[in-house]
Protein backbone atom coordinates (compact mmCIF):
# COMPACT_ATOMS: atom_id res chain seq x y z
CA UNK A 1 0.00 0.00 0.00
CA UNK A 2 1.33 3.47 -1.00
CA UNK A 3 1.83 6.04 1.75
CA UNK A 4 -0.46 9.09 1.75
CA UNK A 5 2.49 11.46 1.92
CA UNK A 6 6.26 11.48 1.39
CA UNK A 7 8.11 10.91 4.71
CA UNK A 8 11.05 13.05 3.57
CA UNK A 9 9.47 16.16 1.93
CA UNK A 10 5.91 15.98 3.19
CA UNK A 11 4.24 16.06 -0.27
CA UNK A 12 0.70 14.77 -0.15
CA UNK A 13 0.37 12.40 -3.10
CA UNK A 14 -3.40 12.70 -3.52
CA UNK A 15 -3.27 16.50 -3.78
CA UNK A 16 -0.31 16.40 -6.17
CA UNK A 17 -2.08 13.95 -8.47
CA UNK A 18 -5.27 16.02 -8.42
CA UNK A 19 -3.34 19.18 -9.30
CA UNK A 20 -1.56 17.44 -12.18
CA UNK A 21 -4.86 16.09 -13.50
CA UNK A 22 -6.48 19.54 -13.41
CA UNK A 23 -3.53 21.07 -15.25
CA UNK A 24 -3.71 18.36 -17.93
CA UNK A 25 -7.43 19.01 -18.48
CA UNK A 26 -7.01 22.80 -18.60
CA UNK A 27 -4.11 22.69 -21.08
CA UNK A 28 -5.03 21.27 -24.52
CA UNK A 29 -2.58 18.92 -26.21
CA UNK A 30 0.08 20.59 -28.31
CA UNK A 31 -1.30 19.15 -31.56
CA UNK A 32 -4.80 20.47 -30.84
CA UNK A 33 -3.50 23.93 -29.97
CA UNK A 34 -1.47 24.00 -33.17
CA UNK A 35 -4.50 22.87 -35.19
CA UNK A 36 -6.65 25.64 -33.72
CA UNK A 37 -3.94 28.19 -34.38
CA UNK A 38 -3.66 26.95 -37.96
CA UNK A 39 -7.40 27.25 -38.53
CA UNK A 40 -7.38 30.81 -37.23
CA UNK A 41 -4.41 31.70 -39.44
CA UNK A 42 -6.15 30.23 -42.51
CA UNK A 43 -9.30 32.23 -41.86
CA UNK A 44 -7.31 35.42 -41.35
CA UNK A 45 -5.33 34.84 -44.55
CA UNK A 46 -8.50 34.13 -46.52
CA UNK A 47 -10.08 37.36 -45.25
CA UNK A 48 -7.05 39.38 -46.31
CA UNK A 49 -6.96 37.69 -49.72
CA UNK A 50 -10.60 38.57 -50.27
CA UNK A 51 -9.89 42.20 -49.47
CA UNK A 52 -7.11 42.63 -52.01
CA UNK A 53 -7.43 39.87 -54.63
CA UNK A 54 -10.02 41.31 -57.04
CA UNK A 55 -9.07 45.03 -56.76
CA UNK A 56 -5.39 44.20 -57.23
CA UNK A 57 -6.08 41.86 -60.17
CA UNK A 58 -8.23 44.48 -61.94
CA UNK A 59 -5.62 47.20 -61.31
CA UNK A 60 -2.78 45.08 -62.70
CA UNK A 61 -4.90 44.07 -65.70
CA UNK A 62 -5.79 47.71 -66.41
CA UNK A 63 -2.12 48.71 -66.31
CA UNK A 64 -1.27 45.90 -68.74
CA UNK A 65 -4.08 46.96 -71.09
CA UNK A 66 -2.80 50.54 -71.11
CA UNK A 67 0.69 49.39 -72.07
CA UNK A 68 1.54 48.26 -75.60
CA UNK A 69 3.32 44.97 -74.95
CA UNK A 70 1.14 44.14 -71.97
CA UNK A 71 -2.00 44.66 -74.05
CA UNK A 72 -0.67 42.25 -76.68
CA UNK A 73 -0.21 39.51 -74.10
CA UNK A 74 -3.59 40.21 -72.49
CA UNK A 75 -5.36 40.04 -75.84
CA UNK A 76 -3.48 36.97 -77.12
CA UNK A 77 -3.49 34.75 -74.03
CA UNK A 78 -6.63 35.83 -72.17
CA UNK A 79 -9.33 38.03 -73.68
CA UNK A 80 -9.24 36.49 -77.17
CA UNK A 81 -10.09 33.06 -75.78
CA UNK A 82 -12.82 34.38 -73.50
CA UNK A 83 -14.19 36.43 -76.42
CA UNK A 84 -14.48 33.34 -78.63
CA UNK A 85 -15.93 31.33 -75.76
CA UNK A 86 -18.56 34.05 -75.39
CA UNK A 87 -19.61 33.54 -79.01
CA UNK A 88 -19.78 29.77 -78.50
CA UNK A 89 -21.75 29.89 -75.24
CA UNK A 90 -24.32 32.24 -76.75
CA UNK A 91 -24.61 29.95 -79.77
CA UNK A 92 -25.16 26.88 -77.56
CA UNK A 93 -27.82 28.70 -75.54
CA UNK A 94 -29.59 29.61 -78.78
CA UNK A 95 -29.39 26.04 -80.12
CA UNK A 96 -26.57 26.45 -82.64
CA UNK A 97 -23.53 24.22 -82.83
CA UNK A 98 -20.30 26.21 -82.40
CA UNK A 99 -16.67 25.56 -81.60
CA UNK A 100 -14.48 28.31 -80.10
CA UNK A 101 -11.08 28.57 -81.76
CA UNK A 102 -8.22 31.06 -81.89
CA UNK A 103 -9.54 34.37 -83.28
CA UNK A 104 -12.57 32.72 -84.89
CA UNK A 105 -15.60 30.68 -83.80
CA UNK A 106 -17.48 28.83 -86.55
CA UNK A 107 -21.25 28.69 -85.92
CA UNK A 108 -23.75 26.42 -87.67
CA UNK A 109 -26.26 27.95 -90.06
CA UNK A 110 -29.30 26.36 -88.43
CA UNK A 111 -30.41 25.22 -85.01
CA UNK A 112 -29.76 21.69 -83.81
CA UNK A 113 -32.72 20.13 -81.92
CA UNK A 114 -30.37 17.49 -80.54
CA UNK A 115 -28.07 20.16 -79.09
CA UNK A 116 -31.05 21.92 -77.51
CA UNK A 117 -32.11 18.68 -75.80
CA UNK A 118 -28.58 17.80 -74.66
CA UNK A 119 -27.93 21.25 -73.16
CA UNK A 120 -31.34 21.37 -71.46
CA UNK A 121 -30.90 17.86 -70.06
CA UNK A 122 -27.41 18.66 -68.78
CA UNK A 123 -28.55 21.84 -67.06
CA UNK A 124 -31.60 20.14 -65.58
CA UNK A 125 -29.50 17.26 -64.28
CA UNK A 126 -27.00 19.70 -62.77
CA UNK A 127 -29.80 21.56 -60.99
CA UNK A 128 -31.27 18.29 -59.68
CA UNK A 129 -27.96 16.92 -58.40
CA UNK A 130 -27.05 20.22 -56.78
CA UNK A 131 -30.40 20.37 -55.01
CA UNK A 132 -30.03 16.79 -53.78
CA UNK A 133 -26.56 17.67 -52.47
CA UNK A 134 -28.04 20.72 -50.69
CA UNK A 135 -25.97 23.10 -52.82
CA UNK A 136 -28.82 25.51 -53.35
CA UNK A 137 -26.70 28.24 -54.90
CA UNK A 138 -25.50 25.91 -57.64
CA UNK A 139 -29.02 24.56 -58.10
CA UNK A 140 -30.35 28.07 -58.59
CA UNK A 141 -27.53 28.86 -61.03
CA UNK A 142 -28.22 25.78 -63.16
CA UNK A 143 -31.96 26.48 -63.09
CA UNK A 144 -31.40 30.10 -64.13
CA UNK A 145 -29.18 29.10 -67.07
CA UNK A 146 -31.77 26.50 -68.10
CA UNK A 147 -34.47 29.18 -68.20
CA UNK A 148 -32.14 31.42 -70.20
CA UNK A 149 -31.41 28.62 -72.66
CA UNK A 150 -35.08 27.86 -73.19
CA UNK A 151 -35.81 31.55 -73.68
CA UNK A 152 -33.00 32.02 -76.21
CA UNK A 153 -34.06 28.90 -78.10
CA UNK A 154 -37.84 29.31 -78.10
CA UNK A 155 -38.28 33.09 -78.12
CA UNK A 156 -35.44 34.37 -80.32
CA UNK A 157 -35.77 34.03 -84.06
CA UNK A 158 -32.73 33.28 -86.24
CA UNK A 159 -31.98 36.98 -86.89
CA UNK A 160 -32.17 37.97 -83.20
CA UNK A 161 -30.13 34.91 -82.20
CA UNK A 162 -27.39 35.84 -84.69
CA UNK A 163 -27.16 39.33 -83.25
CA UNK A 164 -26.89 37.95 -79.72
CA UNK A 165 -24.15 35.53 -80.78
CA UNK A 166 -22.14 38.33 -82.40
CA UNK A 167 -22.67 40.69 -79.46
CA UNK A 168 -21.64 37.95 -77.03
CA UNK A 169 -18.00 38.10 -78.13
CA UNK A 170 -17.04 41.21 -76.21
CA UNK A 171 -20.14 40.69 -74.08
CA UNK A 172 -18.68 37.33 -73.05
CA UNK A 173 -15.46 39.02 -71.95
CA UNK A 174 -17.55 41.19 -69.63
CA UNK A 175 -19.92 38.51 -68.29
CA UNK A 176 -17.59 35.50 -68.28
CA UNK A 177 -14.73 37.68 -67.04
CA UNK A 178 -16.86 38.70 -64.07
CA UNK A 179 -17.82 35.10 -63.32
CA UNK A 180 -14.18 34.01 -63.52
CA UNK A 181 -13.16 36.69 -61.03
CA UNK A 182 -15.99 35.62 -58.71
CA UNK A 183 -14.43 32.15 -58.38
CA UNK A 184 -12.16 33.71 -55.74
CA UNK A 185 -15.09 33.10 -53.38
CA UNK A 186 -15.36 29.38 -54.11
CA UNK A 187 -16.16 27.28 -51.05
CA UNK A 188 -13.26 25.54 -49.23
CA UNK A 189 -14.39 22.08 -50.36
CA UNK A 190 -14.59 23.15 -54.01
CA UNK A 191 -12.02 21.77 -56.47
CA UNK A 192 -11.62 25.30 -57.83
CA UNK A 193 -10.28 26.43 -54.47
CA UNK A 194 -8.42 23.28 -53.42
CA UNK A 195 -6.59 23.09 -56.74
CA UNK A 196 -5.64 26.79 -56.83
CA UNK A 197 -7.58 27.17 -60.06
CA UNK A 198 -9.32 30.27 -58.74
CA UNK A 199 -6.13 32.32 -59.04
CA UNK A 200 -5.73 31.41 -62.69
CA UNK A 201 -9.40 32.15 -63.32
CA UNK A 202 -9.04 35.47 -61.47
CA UNK A 203 -6.14 36.55 -63.69
CA UNK A 204 -7.88 35.53 -66.92
CA UNK A 205 -11.17 37.10 -65.88
CA UNK A 206 -9.61 40.39 -64.81
CA UNK A 207 -7.54 40.64 -68.00
CA UNK A 208 -10.54 39.90 -70.25
CA UNK A 209 -12.85 42.30 -68.46
CA UNK A 210 -10.31 45.14 -68.33
CA UNK A 211 -9.42 44.76 -72.01
CA UNK A 212 -13.00 45.02 -73.29
CA UNK A 213 -14.36 47.47 -70.74
CA UNK A 214 -11.51 49.92 -71.39
CA UNK A 215 -12.24 49.77 -75.13
CA UNK A 216 -15.95 50.50 -74.91
CA UNK A 217 -15.65 53.00 -72.08
CA UNK A 218 -13.17 54.97 -74.15
CA UNK A 219 -15.38 54.61 -77.25
CA UNK A 220 -18.03 56.79 -75.57
CA UNK A 221 -15.97 59.82 -76.55
CA UNK A 222 -13.86 58.39 -79.38
CA UNK A 223 -15.52 56.17 -81.98
CA UNK A 224 -12.14 55.65 -83.66
CA UNK A 225 -11.30 53.15 -80.91
CA UNK A 226 -13.98 50.75 -82.19
CA UNK A 227 -12.45 47.99 -84.34
CA UNK A 228 -14.57 48.46 -87.46
CA UNK A 229 -13.46 46.81 -90.68
CA UNK A 230 -12.25 43.40 -91.75
CA UNK A 231 -10.68 40.67 -89.65
CA UNK A 232 -7.94 38.85 -91.51
CA UNK A 233 -9.30 35.53 -92.70
CA UNK A 234 -12.71 35.79 -91.01
CA UNK A 235 -14.59 38.65 -92.69
CA UNK A 236 -16.15 41.67 -91.02
CA UNK A 237 -15.37 42.43 -87.39
CA UNK A 238 -18.14 42.04 -84.83
CA UNK A 239 -18.89 45.80 -84.59
CA UNK A 240 -19.05 46.02 -88.39
CA UNK A 241 -21.44 43.06 -88.61
CA UNK A 242 -23.77 44.56 -86.01
CA UNK A 243 -23.79 48.02 -87.58
CA UNK A 244 -23.62 47.20 -91.31
CA UNK A 245 -25.61 43.97 -91.51
CA UNK A 246 -28.06 44.36 -88.62
CA UNK A 247 -28.47 48.13 -88.61
CA UNK A 248 -27.26 48.99 -85.11
CA UNK A 249 -26.17 52.59 -84.69
CA UNK A 250 -22.68 53.21 -83.36
CA UNK A 251 -24.12 54.98 -80.34
CA UNK A 252 -26.39 52.06 -79.52
CA UNK A 253 -23.51 49.61 -79.93
CA UNK A 254 -21.30 51.54 -77.50
CA UNK A 255 -24.11 52.14 -75.05
CA UNK A 256 -25.10 48.47 -74.85
CA UNK A 257 -21.56 47.30 -74.13
CA UNK A 258 -21.02 50.03 -71.54
CA UNK A 259 -24.31 49.27 -69.79
CA UNK A 260 -23.47 45.56 -69.70
CA UNK A 261 -20.02 46.33 -68.30
CA UNK A 262 -21.42 48.58 -65.57
CA UNK A 263 -24.02 45.95 -64.61
CA UNK A 264 -21.23 43.38 -64.33
CA UNK A 265 -19.20 45.74 -62.14
CA UNK A 266 -22.16 46.33 -59.84
CA UNK A 267 -22.72 42.58 -59.59
CA UNK A 268 -19.03 41.98 -58.88
CA UNK A 269 -19.07 44.67 -56.19
CA UNK A 270 -22.05 42.97 -54.53
CA UNK A 271 -20.24 39.62 -54.60
CA UNK A 272 -17.11 41.32 -53.20
CA UNK A 273 -19.03 42.73 -50.22
CA UNK A 274 -20.75 39.41 -49.63
CA UNK A 275 -17.41 37.59 -49.79
CA UNK A 276 -15.88 39.88 -47.16
CA UNK A 277 -18.91 39.50 -44.92
CA UNK A 278 -18.82 35.72 -45.27
CA UNK A 279 -15.06 35.52 -44.59
CA UNK A 280 -15.36 37.75 -41.52
CA UNK A 281 -18.22 35.67 -40.12
CA UNK A 282 -16.30 32.44 -40.74
CA UNK A 283 -13.28 33.90 -38.96
CA UNK A 284 -15.37 35.07 -36.04
CA UNK A 285 -16.98 31.64 -35.79
CA UNK A 286 -13.59 29.92 -35.74
CA UNK A 287 -12.36 32.27 -33.01
CA UNK A 288 -15.48 31.69 -30.92
CA UNK A 289 -15.00 27.92 -31.11
CA UNK A 290 -11.57 28.28 -29.60
C-alpha positions in Angstrom: 0.0 0.0 0.0 1.3 3.5 -1.0 1.8 6.0 1.7 -0.5 9.1 1.7 2.5 11.5 1.9 6.3 11.5 1.4 8.1 10.9 4.7 11.0 13.0 3.6 9.5 16.2 1.9 5.9 16.0 3.2 4.2 16.1 -0.3 0.7 14.8 -0.2 0.4 12.4 -3.1 -3.4 12.7 -3.5 -3.3 16.5 -3.8 -0.3 16.4 -6.2 -2.1 13.9 -8.5 -5.3 16.0 -8.4 -3.3 19.2 -9.3 -1.6 17.4 -12.2 -4.9 16.1 -13.5 -6.5 19.5 -13.4 -3.5 21.1 -15.2 -3.7 18.4 -17.9 -7.4 19.0 -18.5 -7.0 22.8 -18.6 -4.1 22.7 -21.1 -5.0 21.3 -24.5 -2.6 18.9 -26.2 0.1 20.6 -28.3 -1.3 19.2 -31.6 -4.8 20.5 -30.8 -3.5 23.9 -30.0 -1.5 24.0 -33.2 -4.5 22.9 -35.2 -6.6 25.6 -33.7 -3.9 28.2 -34.4 -3.7 26.9 -38.0 -7.4 27.3 -38.5 -7.4 30.8 -37.2 -4.4 31.7 -39.4 -6.2 30.2 -42.5 -9.3 32.2 -41.9 -7.3 35.4 -41.4 -5.3 34.8 -44.5 -8.5 34.1 -46.5 -10.1 37.4 -45.3 -7.0 39.4 -46.3 -7.0 37.7 -49.7 -10.6 38.6 -50.3 -9.9 42.2 -49.5 -7.1 42.6 -52.0 -7.4 39.9 -54.6 -10.0 41.3 -57.0 -9.1 45.0 -56.8 -5.4 44.2 -57.2 -6.1 41.9 -60.2 -8.2 44.5 -61.9 -5.6 47.2 -61.3 -2.8 45.1 -62.7 -4.9 44.1 -65.7 -5.8 47.7 -66.4 -2.1 48.7 -66.3 -1.3 45.9 -68.7 -4.1 47.0 -71.1 -2.8 50.5 -71.1 0.7 49.4 -72.1 1.5 48.3 -75.6 3.3 45.0 -75.0 1.1 44.1 -72.0 -2.0 44.7 -74.1 -0.7 42.3 -76.7 -0.2 39.5 -74.1 -3.6 40.2 -72.5 -5.4 40.0 -75.8 -3.5 37.0 -77.1 -3.5 34.7 -74.0 -6.6 35.8 -72.2 -9.3 38.0 -73.7 -9.2 36.5 -77.2 -10.1 33.1 -75.8 -12.8 34.4 -73.5 -14.2 36.4 -76.4 -14.5 33.3 -78.6 -15.9 31.3 -75.8 -18.6 34.0 -75.4 -19.6 33.5 -79.0 -19.8 29.8 -78.5 -21.7 29.9 -75.2 -24.3 32.2 -76.7 -24.6 29.9 -79.8 -25.2 26.9 -77.6 -27.8 28.7 -75.5 -29.6 29.6 -78.8 -29.4 26.0 -80.1 -26.6 26.4 -82.6 -23.5 24.2 -82.8 -20.3 26.2 -82.4 -16.7 25.6 -81.6 -14.5 28.3 -80.1 -11.1 28.6 -81.8 -8.2 31.1 -81.9 -9.5 34.4 -83.3 -12.6 32.7 -84.9 -15.6 30.7 -83.8 -17.5 28.8 -86.6 -21.3 28.7 -85.9 -23.7 26.4 -87.7 -26.3 28.0 -90.1 -29.3 26.4 -88.4 -30.4 25.2 -85.0 -29.8 21.7 -83.8 -32.7 20.1 -81.9 -30.4 17.5 -80.5 -28.1 20.2 -79.1 -31.1 21.9 -77.5 -32.1 18.7 -75.8 -28.6 17.8 -74.7 -27.9 21.3 -73.2 -31.3 21.4 -71.5 -30.9 17.9 -70.1 -27.4 18.7 -68.8 -28.5 21.8 -67.1 -31.6 20.1 -65.6 -29.5 17.3 -64.3 -27.0 19.7 -62.8 -29.8 21.6 -61.0 -31.3 18.3 -59.7 -28.0 16.9 -58.4 -27.1 20.2 -56.8 -30.4 20.4 -55.0 -30.0 16.8 -53.8 -26.6 17.7 -52.5 -28.0 20.7 -50.7 -26.0 23.1 -52.8 -28.8 25.5 -53.4 -26.7 28.2 -54.9 -25.5 25.9 -57.6 -29.0 24.6 -58.1 -30.4 28.1 -58.6 -27.5 28.9 -61.0 -28.2 25.8 -63.2 -32.0 26.5 -63.1 -31.4 30.1 -64.1 -29.2 29.1 -67.1 -31.8 26.5 -68.1 -34.5 29.2 -68.2 -32.1 31.4 -70.2 -31.4 28.6 -72.7 -35.1 27.9 -73.2 -35.8 31.5 -73.7 -33.0 32.0 -76.2 -34.1 28.9 -78.1 -37.8 29.3 -78.1 -38.3 33.1 -78.1 -35.4 34.4 -80.3 -35.8 34.0 -84.1 -32.7 33.3 -86.2 -32.0 37.0 -86.9 -32.2 38.0 -83.2 -30.1 34.9 -82.2 -27.4 35.8 -84.7 -27.2 39.3 -83.2 -26.9 38.0 -79.7 -24.1 35.5 -80.8 -22.1 38.3 -82.4 -22.7 40.7 -79.5 -21.6 37.9 -77.0 -18.0 38.1 -78.1 -17.0 41.2 -76.2 -20.1 40.7 -74.1 -18.7 37.3 -73.1 -15.5 39.0 -72.0 -17.5 41.2 -69.6 -19.9 38.5 -68.3 -17.6 35.5 -68.3 -14.7 37.7 -67.0 -16.9 38.7 -64.1 -17.8 35.1 -63.3 -14.2 34.0 -63.5 -13.2 36.7 -61.0 -16.0 35.6 -58.7 -14.4 32.2 -58.4 -12.2 33.7 -55.7 -15.1 33.1 -53.4 -15.4 29.4 -54.1 -16.2 27.3 -51.0 -13.3 25.5 -49.2 -14.4 22.1 -50.4 -14.6 23.1 -54.0 -12.0 21.8 -56.5 -11.6 25.3 -57.8 -10.3 26.4 -54.5 -8.4 23.3 -53.4 -6.6 23.1 -56.7 -5.6 26.8 -56.8 -7.6 27.2 -60.1 -9.3 30.3 -58.7 -6.1 32.3 -59.0 -5.7 31.4 -62.7 -9.4 32.2 -63.3 -9.0 35.5 -61.5 -6.1 36.5 -63.7 -7.9 35.5 -66.9 -11.2 37.1 -65.9 -9.6 40.4 -64.8 -7.5 40.6 -68.0 -10.5 39.9 -70.2 -12.8 42.3 -68.5 -10.3 45.1 -68.3 -9.4 44.8 -72.0 -13.0 45.0 -73.3 -14.4 47.5 -70.7 -11.5 49.9 -71.4 -12.2 49.8 -75.1 -15.9 50.5 -74.9 -15.7 53.0 -72.1 -13.2 55.0 -74.2 -15.4 54.6 -77.2 -18.0 56.8 -75.6 -16.0 59.8 -76.6 -13.9 58.4 -79.4 -15.5 56.2 -82.0 -12.1 55.7 -83.7 -11.3 53.1 -80.9 -14.0 50.8 -82.2 -12.4 48.0 -84.3 -14.6 48.5 -87.5 -13.5 46.8 -90.7 -12.3 43.4 -91.7 -10.7 40.7 -89.7 -7.9 38.9 -91.5 -9.3 35.5 -92.7 -12.7 35.8 -91.0 -14.6 38.6 -92.7 -16.1 41.7 -91.0 -15.4 42.4 -87.4 -18.1 42.0 -84.8 -18.9 45.8 -84.6 -19.0 46.0 -88.4 -21.4 43.1 -88.6 -23.8 44.6 -86.0 -23.8 48.0 -87.6 -23.6 47.2 -91.3 -25.6 44.0 -91.5 -28.1 44.4 -88.6 -28.5 48.1 -88.6 -27.3 49.0 -85.1 -26.2 52.6 -84.7 -22.7 53.2 -83.4 -24.1 55.0 -80.3 -26.4 52.1 -79.5 -23.5 49.6 -79.9 -21.3 51.5 -77.5 -24.1 52.1 -75.0 -25.1 48.5 -74.8 -21.6 47.3 -74.1 -21.0 50.0 -71.5 -24.3 49.3 -69.8 -23.5 45.6 -69.7 -20.0 46.3 -68.3 -21.4 48.6 -65.6 -24.0 46.0 -64.6 -21.2 43.4 -64.3 -19.2 45.7 -62.1 -22.2 46.3 -59.8 -22.7 42.6 -59.6 -19.0 42.0 -58.9 -19.1 44.7 -56.2 -22.0 43.0 -54.5 -20.2 39.6 -54.6 -17.1 41.3 -53.2 -19.0 42.7 -50.2 -20.8 39.4 -49.6 -17.4 37.6 -49.8 -15.9 39.9 -47.2 -18.9 39.5 -44.9 -18.8 35.7 -45.3 -15.1 35.5 -44.6 -15.4 37.8 -41.5 -18.2 35.7 -40.1 -16.3 32.4 -40.7 -13.3 33.9 -39.0 -15.4 35.1 -36.0 -17.0 31.6 -35.8 -13.6 29.9 -35.7 -12.4 32.3 -33.0 -15.5 31.7 -30.9 -15.0 27.9 -31.1 -11.6 28.3 -29.6 
